[in-house]
Amino acid sequence: HLSIRRQRQMCIRDRLTTIHGYSELLASDLIPQSMQPEIIGQIYAQSTWLISMINELLDLSRIEERAGLGFDLATYSLNDLLLEALTEFDVPVGRNDIVVVPLLSTITLNIDKIKFKRVLHTILDNAFKYSPKGGDVCLCVHQYENSVEIEITDQGIGISETNMKYVFERFFRIDKSGNMPGMGLGLTLAKEIMHFLNGCLLYTSDAADE
């Protein structure tokens, strides 16, 4: 989607401009010493964002180029995988713990454990991030004849039907204000990982259309 890419290009340019401008001010010795920690903090924050974005783009590029050949596949218990992923996930301060409805079975998956946990953490992170007014985030496992479904739900802002088709596009952000952290690459990367793990990501929302 051209407008999404254009917006992200402008965001990258603005952050680089900020870093360059602040660095130039520090080099000029015109900034009072009392203001320097704040400026250095801004340079650090903006450069950290850019490094994270570049790393995610590189990860996405490697996965696409290798077509999943670099995955470290092994057989794991689904329950053990979920327990490990949930234990390692940091619930945001002030939010309720994740409500888990496990499936008491002996399901096993042939999967890359690290990448699978990365997908779960991405979805959970989004669930908390986009439900800023609180509410429970729930994880429920459903077993079918030839498949298993991991359902993660939240009580967040949702997304309109108009924007639904862009959810997994690179750089797409539901929040246009820039107040919520993120680069719009997490879901794209998660979808690619699941594709090469013979799975898929599906998204539904009750939000009204724009």
C-alpha positions as CSV (number, residue, x, y, z in Angstrom):
1,H,0.0,0.0,0.0
2,L,1.8,3.1,-1.3
3,S,0.5,5.5,1.3
4,I,1.6,3.3,4.2
5,R,5.1,2.9,2.7
6,R,5.3,6.7,2.1
7,Q,4.3,7.4,5.7
8,R,6.9,5.1,7.1
9,Q,9.6,6.6,4.8
10,M,8.7,10.0,6.1
11,C,8.9,8.7,9.7
12,I,12.4,7.2,9.1
13,R,13.5,10.5,7.5
14,D,12.1,12.5,10.4
15,R,14.0,10.4,12.9
16,L,17.2,10.6,11.0
17,T,16.8,14.4,10.7
18,T,16.2,14.6,14.5
19,I,19.4,12.6,15.2
20,H,21.4,14.7,12.8
21,G,20.0,18.0,14.1
22,Y,20.6,17.1,17.8
23,S,24.1,15.8,17.0
24,E,24.9,19.0,15.1
25,L,23.7,21.1,18.1
26,L,25.9,19.1,20.5
27,A,28.9,19.4,18.3
28,S,28.4,23.2,18.1
29,D,28.9,23.6,21.9
30,L,25.9,26.0,21.8
31,I,23.7,23.8,24.1
32,P,23.8,24.5,27.8
33,Q,25.2,21.6,29.8
34,S,21.9,21.3,31.7
35,M,20.0,20.5,28.4
36,Q,22.5,18.0,27.1
37,P,21.2,14.9,28.9
38,E,17.7,15.4,27.4
39,I,19.2,15.8,23.9
40,I,21.4,12.7,24.3
41,G,18.3,10.8,25.5
42,Q,16.5,11.8,22.3
43,I,19.4,10.7,20.1
44,Y,19.5,7.4,21.9
45,A,15.7,6.8,21.6
46,Q,15.5,7.7,18.0
47,S,18.6,5.6,17.0
48,T,17.3,2.6,19.0
49,W,14.0,2.8,17.1
50,L,15.9,2.8,13.8
51,I,18.2,-0.1,14.8
52,S,15.1,-2.2,15.8
53,M,13.4,-1.5,12.5
54,I,16.5,-2.4,10.5
55,N,16.9,-5.6,12.5
56,E,13.3,-6.6,11.9
57,L,13.6,-5.9,8.2
58,L,16.8,-8.0,8.0
59,D,15.0,-10.8,9.9
60,L,12.1,-10.6,7.4
61,S,14.4,-10.6,4.4
62,R,16.4,-13.6,5.7
63,I,13.2,-15.6,6.3
64,E,11.8,-14.8,2.8
65,E,15.1,-15.5,1.0
66,R,15.7,-18.8,2.8
67,A,12.0,-19.9,2.4
68,G,12.1,-21.4,5.8
69,L,15.2,-23.5,5.2
70,G,17.0,-21.8,8.1
71,F,14.4,-23.0,10.6
72,D,15.5,-25.4,13.4
73,L,12.6,-27.8,13.5
74,A,12.0,-30.3,16.3
75,T,9.0,-32.0,18.0
76,Y,7.7,-30.3,21.2
77,S,4.7,-30.7,23.4
78,L,2.3,-27.8,22.7
79,N,1.4,-27.4,26.3
80,D,5.1,-27.1,27.2
81,L,5.7,-24.6,24.4
82,L,2.8,-22.4,25.6
83,L,3.9,-22.6,29.2
84,E,7.5,-21.6,28.2
85,A,6.3,-18.8,26.0
86,L,3.9,-17.4,28.6
87,T,6.6,-17.6,31.4
88,E,9.0,-15.6,29.3
89,F,6.4,-12.9,28.3
90,D,6.5,-9.8,30.4
91,V,2.9,-8.6,31.1
92,P,2.9,-4.8,31.1
93,V,2.9,-3.2,34.6
94,G,-0.5,-2.6,35.9
95,R,-2.3,-5.1,33.7
96,N,-3.9,-8.4,34.6
97,D,-2.1,-11.7,33.9
98,I,-3.0,-13.5,30.7
99,V,-6.1,-15.6,31.1
100,V,-5.2,-19.1,29.8
101,V,-7.6,-21.8,28.8
102,P,-5.3,-24.7,28.0
103,L,-6.1,-27.8,26.1
104,L,-5.3,-30.8,28.3
105,S,-3.9,-33.2,25.7
106,T,-0.7,-34.6,24.3
107,I,-0.6,-32.5,21.2
108,T,2.9,-32.2,19.7
109,L,4.2,-29.9,17.0
110,N,7.1,-30.1,14.7
111,I,8.2,-26.5,14.9
112,D,11.0,-24.0,15.4
113,K,10.6,-23.3,19.1
114,I,12.3,-19.9,19.1
115,K,10.4,-18.5,16.1
116,F,7.1,-20.0,17.3
117,K,7.5,-18.2,20.7
118,R,8.4,-15.0,18.8
119,V,5.0,-15.1,17.0
120,L,3.1,-15.7,20.3
121,H,5.0,-12.8,22.0
122,T,4.2,-10.5,19.0
123,I,0.5,-11.3,19.1
124,L,0.4,-11.0,22.9
125,D,2.3,-7.7,22.8
126,N,-0.2,-6.3,20.3
127,A,-3.1,-7.5,22.4
128,F,-1.9,-5.5,25.4
129,K,-0.6,-2.5,23.4
130,Y,-3.9,-2.0,21.5
131,S,-6.1,-2.4,24.5
132,P,-4.8,0.7,26.5
133,K,-8.0,0.9,28.6
134,G,-7.4,-2.5,30.1
135,G,-9.5,-5.6,30.0
136,D,-8.3,-9.2,29.9
137,V,-6.1,-10.7,27.3
138,C,-7.0,-14.4,26.9
139,L,-5.3,-17.4,25.3
140,C,-7.4,-20.4,24.4
141,V,-6.4,-23.6,22.6
142,H,-8.8,-25.5,20.3
143,Q,-8.1,-28.9,18.8
144,Y,-9.7,-30.1,15.6
145,E,-9.3,-33.3,13.6
146,N,-6.3,-32.2,11.6
147,S,-5.2,-28.9,13.2
148,V,-4.9,-26.9,16.3
149,E,-5.9,-23.3,16.9
150,I,-4.4,-20.9,19.4
151,E,-6.8,-18.1,19.9
152,I,-5.7,-14.8,21.5
153,T,-8.3,-12.2,22.3
154,D,-8.3,-8.8,23.9
155,Q,-10.8,-6.0,24.5
156,G,-9.0,-3.3,22.6
157,I,-9.7,-0.7,20.0
158,G,-10.1,-3.1,17.1
159,I,-9.7,-2.3,13.5
160,S,-12.2,-1.3,10.8
161,E,-13.2,-3.5,7.9
162,T,-11.6,-1.0,5.6
163,N,-8.2,-1.4,7.2
164,M,-8.5,-5.1,7.8
165,K,-6.7,-6.0,4.5
166,Y,-3.6,-4.0,5.5
167,V,-3.1,-5.7,8.9
168,F,-0.2,-7.9,7.8
169,E,1.3,-5.3,5.4
170,R,4.8,-4.0,6.2
171,F,4.7,-0.7,8.2
172,F,0.9,-0.7,8.6
173,R,0.0,0.9,11.9
174,I,-3.5,1.1,13.4
175,D,-2.5,4.0,15.5
176,K,-1.6,6.9,13.3
177,S,-0.7,9.3,16.2
178,G,2.7,7.8,16.8
179,N,1.9,7.5,20.5
180,M,2.1,3.7,20.5
181,P,5.5,2.1,20.1
182,G,6.2,-0.1,17.2
183,M,7.3,-0.1,13.5
184,G,4.5,-2.0,11.8
185,L,6.7,-5.0,11.0
186,G,5.8,-7.4,13.8
187,L,2.7,-8.9,12.3
188,T,4.3,-9.1,8.9
189,L,7.2,-11.1,10.3
190,A,4.8,-13.3,12.4
191,K,2.8,-14.1,9.3
192,E,5.9,-15.1,7.3
193,I,7.1,-17.3,10.2
194,M,3.8,-19.1,10.4
195,H,3.6,-19.6,6.7
196,F,6.9,-21.5,6.7
197,L,5.7,-23.5,9.8
198,N,2.7,-24.7,7.8
199,G,0.4,-22.5,9.8
200,C,-1.4,-19.2,9.3
201,L,-2.5,-16.1,11.2
202,L,-6.1,-14.9,11.1
203,Y,-7.5,-11.7,12.5
204,T,-11.0,-10.7,13.3
205,S,-12.4,-7.5,14.9
206,D,-15.8,-6.2,16.1
207,A,-14.8,-2.6,15.4
208,A,-17.2,-0.5,13.3
209,D,-16.0,0.5,9.9
210,E,-14.8,4.0,9.3
